Amino acid sequence: MQIPFTIDEFYGIFRDYNDAVWPAQWLLLGLALVAIFLVFRPRPWSGVVISGILALLWTWLAVVYHLVFFSAINPLAYLFSGISLAGAIVFMWQGVVHRKLQFAWPGGFRGWLGALLIAFALIAYPAWSWAAGHGYPDMPTFGLPCPTTLYTIGLLAFLVVPYPRGPYVVPIIWSFIGAQAAFFLGIPQDLSLLVAGVAGMILLVRARAGMTRD
């Protein structure tokens, strides 16, 4: 498989993006922390707010990153934008409009799996990028595809059963798309997306095993 850009061009897009949107990265990170807070301190409206945050993150991916920046070096960015926007619509439709998504700390395997993925997305992933020699702004900050996918699947591990299947589909698809960077661009931290994708598939199977609201 041949990719239509070099690794220098790939990291150059991160640099252009980070320079252009600053300080939006901190706002996105702040929203991610708000969602985590609401998992542990749930309110009657928490599911709507968390779903709205996820919808915003995936809309940001679709429009700001893929369409505005990544499309400059990869024509597949338009497809990736459509996939990301589909994910945003699912979160908006099922979580905000129909209020089918509720989040709470589940404990046990699901809880610690979700916590591990979120911690990796927000802490370990940027630290690994920095240690690999790709410091800011030449690094994927939160709000870009890989850390956002890890965070999303981690947060979905906190869904209160019964939960619908739809929210898992796009993050699982993207986990396997994004993991290709580990093989073709030499970005080993993106192998974590394979773990997240498998975790998402396990949670999806649990939903299909009779624990859905559909």
DRENDO-1510 file (C-alpha; in Angstrom, 1 decimal, always signed):
<recs>
REC; n; res; u; v; w
REC; 1; MET; +0.0; +0.0; +0.0 .
REC; 2; GLN; +1.4; +3.4; -1.0 .
REC; 3; ILE; +0.4; +6.5; +0.9 .
REC; 4; PRO; +0.1; +9.8; -1.0 .
REC; 5; PHE; +2.3; +11.9; +1.4 .
REC; 6; THR; +5.6; +11.7; +3.2 .
REC; 7; ILE; +6.0; +11.4; +7.0 .
REC; 8; ASP; +7.4; +15.0; +7.0 .
REC; 9; GLU; +4.3; +16.2; +5.2 .
REC; 10; PHE; +2.1; +14.3; +7.7 .
REC; 11; TYR; +3.8; +16.0; +10.7 .
REC; 12; GLY; +3.8; +19.3; +8.8 .
REC; 13; ILE; +0.0; +19.1; +8.8 .
REC; 14; PHE; +0.0; +18.8; +12.6 .
REC; 15; ARG; +2.2; +21.8; +12.8 .
REC; 16; ASP; +0.0; +23.9; +10.5 .
REC; 17; TYR; -3.1; +22.8; +12.4 .
REC; 18; ASN; -1.7; +23.5; +15.9 .
REC; 19; ASP; -0.4; +26.9; +14.9 .
REC; 20; ALA; -3.7; +27.8; +13.3 .
REC; 21; VAL; -6.2; +26.7; +15.9 .
REC; 22; TRP; -4.3; +27.7; +19.1 .
REC; 23; PRO; -5.7; +27.8; +21.8 .
REC; 24; ALA; -8.6; +25.6; +20.7 .
REC; 25; GLN; -6.7; +22.5; +21.8 .
REC; 26; TRP; -7.1; +23.6; +25.4 .
REC; 27; LEU; -10.8; +24.2; +25.0 .
REC; 28; LEU; -11.2; +20.7; +23.5 .
REC; 29; LEU; -9.2; +19.2; +26.4 .
REC; 30; GLY; -11.3; +21.1; +28.9 .
REC; 31; LEU; -14.5; +19.7; +27.4 .
REC; 32; ALA; -13.0; +16.2; +27.6 .
REC; 33; LEU; -12.4; +16.7; +31.3 .
REC; 34; VAL; -15.9; +18.0; +31.8 .
REC; 35; ALA; -17.3; +14.8; +30.3 .
REC; 36; ILE; -15.1; +12.7; +32.7 .
REC; 37; PHE; -16.3; +14.8; +35.6 .
REC; 38; LEU; -19.9; +14.1; +34.7 .
REC; 39; VAL; -19.3; +10.4; +34.6 .
REC; 40; PHE; -18.3; +10.4; +38.2 .
REC; 41; ARG; -20.7; +13.1; +39.3 .
REC; 42; PRO; -23.7; +12.3; +37.1 .
REC; 43; ARG; -26.7; +14.7; +36.8 .
REC; 44; PRO; -30.0; +14.1; +35.1 .
REC; 45; TRP; -28.7; +16.0; +32.0 .
REC; 46; SER; -25.2; +14.5; +32.0 .
REC; 47; GLY; -25.8; +12.1; +29.2 .
REC; 48; VAL; -27.0; +14.9; +26.9 .
REC; 49; VAL; -23.9; +17.0; +27.8 .
REC; 50; ILE; -21.4; +14.2; +27.3 .
REC; 51; SER; -23.1; +13.2; +24.0 .
REC; 52; GLY; -22.9; +16.8; +22.9 .
REC; 53; ILE; -19.2; +17.0; +23.7 .
REC; 54; LEU; -18.6; +13.8; +21.7 .
REC; 55; ALA; -20.6; +15.1; +18.8 .
REC; 56; LEU; -18.6; +18.3; +18.9 .
REC; 57; LEU; -15.3; +16.5; +18.9 .
REC; 58; TRP; -16.2; +14.4; +15.9 .
REC; 59; THR; -17.6; +17.4; +14.0 .
REC; 60; TRP; -14.3; +19.1; +14.7 .
REC; 61; LEU; -12.4; +16.2; +13.3 .
REC; 62; ALA; -14.6; +16.1; +10.2 .
REC; 63; VAL; -14.5; +19.8; +9.4 .
REC; 64; VAL; -11.5; +21.4; +10.9 .
REC; 65; TYR; -8.9; +18.7; +10.7 .
REC; 66; HIS; -9.9; +16.5; +7.7 .
REC; 67; LEU; -11.5; +19.1; +5.4 .
REC; 68; VAL; -9.4; +22.2; +6.2 .
REC; 69; PHE; -6.0; +20.6; +6.8 .
REC; 70; PHE; -5.6; +16.9; +6.0 .
REC; 71; SER; -7.2; +17.2; +2.6 .
REC; 72; ALA; -4.2; +19.3; +1.5 .
REC; 73; ILE; -2.0; +16.1; +1.4 .
REC; 74; ASN; -4.5; +13.2; +1.2 .
REC; 75; PRO; -7.6; +13.0; -1.1 .
REC; 76; LEU; -9.0; +10.3; +1.3 .
REC; 77; ALA; -9.5; +13.1; +3.8 .
REC; 78; TYR; -12.9; +13.8; +2.2 .
REC; 79; LEU; -14.0; +10.2; +3.0 .
REC; 80; PHE; -12.5; +10.4; +6.5 .
REC; 81; SER; -14.4; +13.6; +7.0 .
REC; 82; GLY; -17.7; +11.9; +6.0 .
REC; 83; ILE; -17.0; +9.0; +8.4 .
REC; 84; SER; -16.2; +11.4; +11.3 .
REC; 85; LEU; -19.3; +13.5; +10.6 .
REC; 86; ALA; -21.4; +10.3; +10.6 .
REC; 87; GLY; -20.1; +9.6; +14.1 .
REC; 88; ALA; -21.0; +13.1; +15.2 .
REC; 89; ILE; -24.5; +12.7; +13.9 .
REC; 90; VAL; -25.0; +9.4; +15.8 .
REC; 91; PHE; -23.9; +11.0; +19.1 .
REC; 92; MET; -26.2; +14.0; +18.5 .
REC; 93; TRP; -29.2; +11.9; +17.4 .
REC; 94; GLN; -29.0; +9.1; +20.0 .
REC; 95; GLY; -27.5; +11.0; +22.9 .
REC; 96; VAL; -28.8; +14.6; +22.6 .
REC; 97; VAL; -32.1; +14.3; +20.6 .
REC; 98; HIS; -33.3; +10.9; +21.9 .
REC; 99; ARG; -31.3; +10.8; +25.2 .
REC; 100; LYS; -30.5; +7.1; +24.9 .
REC; 101; LEU; -26.9; +7.5; +26.2 .
REC; 102; GLN; -26.3; +7.6; +29.9 .
REC; 103; PHE; -22.8; +7.5; +31.4 .
REC; 104; ALA; -21.6; +6.4; +34.9 .
REC; 105; TRP; -18.6; +4.7; +36.4 .
REC; 106; PRO; -19.3; +0.9; +36.0 .
REC; 107; GLY; -16.4; -0.4; +38.0 .
REC; 108; GLY; -15.0; -3.8; +37.2 .
REC; 109; PHE; -13.4; -4.6; +33.8 .
REC; 110; ARG; -15.3; -2.1; +31.8 .
REC; 111; GLY; -14.6; +0.7; +34.1 .
REC; 112; TRP; -10.8; +0.2; +34.3 .
REC; 113; LEU; -10.6; -0.5; +30.6 .
REC; 114; GLY; -12.3; +2.8; +29.9 .
REC; 115; ALA; -10.1; +4.6; +32.4 .
REC; 116; LEU; -6.9; +3.1; +30.8 .
REC; 117; LEU; -7.9; +4.2; +27.3 .
REC; 118; ILE; -8.8; +7.7; +28.5 .
REC; 119; ALA; -5.5; +8.1; +30.4 .
REC; 120; PHE; -3.6; +6.9; +27.4 .
REC; 121; ALA; -5.4; +9.3; +25.1 .
REC; 122; LEU; -4.9; +12.4; +27.4 .
REC; 123; ILE; -1.5; +11.7; +29.0 .
REC; 124; ALA; +0.5; +8.7; +27.6 .
REC; 125; TYR; -0.2; +9.4; +23.9 .
REC; 126; PRO; +1.2; +13.0; +23.9 .
REC; 127; ALA; +4.0; +12.0; +26.3 .
REC; 128; TRP; +5.0; +9.2; +23.9 .
REC; 129; SER; +4.9; +11.6; +20.9 .
REC; 130; TRP; +7.1; +14.0; +22.7 .
REC; 131; ALA; +9.6; +11.3; +23.8 .
REC; 132; ALA; +9.7; +10.1; +20.2 .
REC; 133; GLY; +11.0; +13.5; +19.1 .
REC; 134; HIS; +7.8; +15.0; +17.9 .
REC; 135; GLY; +7.2; +17.9; +20.4 .
REC; 136; TYR; +4.6; +20.6; +20.0 .
REC; 137; PRO; +3.5; +21.8; +17.5 .
REC; 138; ASP; +4.6; +18.8; +15.4 .
REC; 139; MET; +2.5; +16.4; +17.3 .
REC; 140; PRO; -1.1; +15.2; +17.3 .
REC; 141; THR; -2.8; +17.1; +20.1 .
REC; 142; PHE; -6.2; +16.1; +21.6 .
REC; 143; GLY; -8.9; +16.8; +19.1 .
REC; 144; LEU; -7.1; +15.1; +16.3 .
REC; 145; PRO; -8.1; +11.6; +15.2 .
REC; 146; CYS; -6.0; +9.1; +17.2 .
REC; 147; PRO; -6.2; +10.6; +20.7 .
REC; 148; THR; -9.9; +11.4; +20.1 .
REC; 149; THR; -10.7; +7.9; +19.0 .
REC; 150; LEU; -8.9; +6.4; +22.1 .
REC; 151; TYR; -10.8; +8.9; +24.3 .
REC; 152; THR; -14.2; +8.2; +22.7 .
REC; 153; ILE; -14.0; +4.4; +23.1 .
REC; 154; GLY; -12.8; +4.8; +26.6 .
REC; 155; LEU; -15.7; +7.0; +27.4 .
REC; 156; LEU; -18.1; +4.6; +25.7 .
REC; 157; ALA; -17.0; +1.9; +28.2 .
REC; 158; PHE; -18.9; +4.0; +30.8 .
REC; 159; LEU; -22.2; +3.7; +29.0 .
REC; 160; VAL; -25.0; +2.6; +31.3 .
REC; 161; VAL; -26.6; -0.7; +30.1 .
REC; 162; PRO; -28.7; -1.2; +28.1 .
REC; 163; TYR; -27.0; +0.9; +25.5 .
REC; 164; PRO; -27.4; +1.2; +21.7 .
REC; 165; ARG; -24.8; -0.1; +19.2 .
REC; 166; GLY; -24.6; +3.0; +16.9 .
REC; 167; PRO; -22.1; +5.1; +18.9 .
REC; 168; TYR; -19.4; +2.4; +18.6 .
REC; 169; VAL; -19.4; +2.0; +14.9 .
REC; 170; VAL; -17.4; +5.0; +13.7 .
REC; 171; PRO; -14.8; +5.0; +16.6 .
REC; 172; ILE; -14.2; +1.3; +15.8 .
REC; 173; ILE; -13.8; +1.9; +12.1 .
REC; 174; TRP; -11.4; +4.8; +12.8 .
REC; 175; SER; -9.4; +2.8; +15.2 .
REC; 176; PHE; -8.4; +0.4; +12.5 .
REC; 177; ILE; -7.9; +3.2; +9.9 .
REC; 178; GLY; -5.7; +5.2; +12.3 .
REC; 179; ALA; -3.7; +2.2; +13.3 .
REC; 180; GLN; -2.2; +2.1; +9.8 .
REC; 181; ALA; +0.0; +5.0; +10.8 .
REC; 182; ALA; +1.9; +2.6; +13.0 .
REC; 183; PHE; +2.8; +0.4; +10.1 .
REC; 184; PHE; +3.2; +2.8; +7.2 .
REC; 185; LEU; +4.5; +5.9; +9.0 .
REC; 186; GLY; +6.4; +4.4; +11.9 .
REC; 187; ILE; +4.2; +5.9; +14.7 .
REC; 188; PRO; +4.2; +3.0; +17.3 .
REC; 189; GLN; +1.9; +4.8; +19.7 .
REC; 190; ASP; -0.9; +4.4; +17.2 .
REC; 191; LEU; -0.8; +0.6; +17.8 .
REC; 192; SER; -2.9; +1.5; +20.8 .
REC; 193; LEU; -5.8; +2.1; +18.4 .
REC; 194; LEU; -5.9; -1.7; +17.7 .
REC; 195; VAL; -6.4; -2.3; +21.4 .
REC; 196; ALA; -9.1; +0.3; +21.5 .
REC; 197; GLY; -10.7; -1.1; +18.4 .
REC; 198; VAL; -10.8; -4.6; +19.9 .
REC; 199; ALA; -12.2; -3.2; +23.2 .
REC; 200; GLY; -14.9; -1.4; +21.2 .
REC; 201; MET; -15.8; -4.6; +19.4 .
REC; 202; ILE; -16.2; -6.4; +22.7 .
REC; 203; LEU; -18.5; -3.7; +24.0 .
REC; 204; LEU; -20.4; -3.7; +20.7 .
REC; 205; VAL; -20.9; -7.5; +21.0 .
REC; 206; ARG; -22.2; -7.0; +24.5 .
REC; 207; ALA; -24.7; -4.5; +23.1 .
REC; 208; ARG; -25.8; -7.0; +20.5 .
REC; 209; ALA; -26.2; -9.7; +23.1 .
REC; 210; GLY; -29.5; -8.3; +24.1 .
REC; 211; MET; -28.5; -5.1; +26.0 .
REC; 212; THR; -29.7; -2.5; +23.5 .
REC; 213; ARG; -32.1; +0.3; +23.6 .
REC; 214; ASP; -32.7; +0.2; +19.9 .
</recs>
